[in-house]
């Protein structure tokens, strides 16, 4: 697979959980959006880089780093 750095939203949902698992298993660097502290801790324990906030806040942060 060509892409190794992947940002996903909904990583704790019905579709997101299995997707996240597959991405980690395939050695991708995963960045995920988290709205709650509980989700953030769970994602970090899986080796995911977490961006806290809602989708609009996250888009602003990502754009500021481009």
C-alpha positions, 0 to 999 in steps of 0.5 A: 500500500502506498500511503502510510500516514492516515488520518481518520474520524469516527475511529471508535464507531462501528466502521472505524474500530475495525478500520483502525485495527487493520491500519495498525496491523498493517503498520500505518501511522494513524492519526485519529480525531477524539472528542472525549478524554476516554476515547483519547486514552483508548486510542493512545494505548493502541499507538494512535496519534490523537487530535482532540476536538471536533472536526472543525477544530481539527481541520483548522489545526491540520491546515495550520501545519501544512 
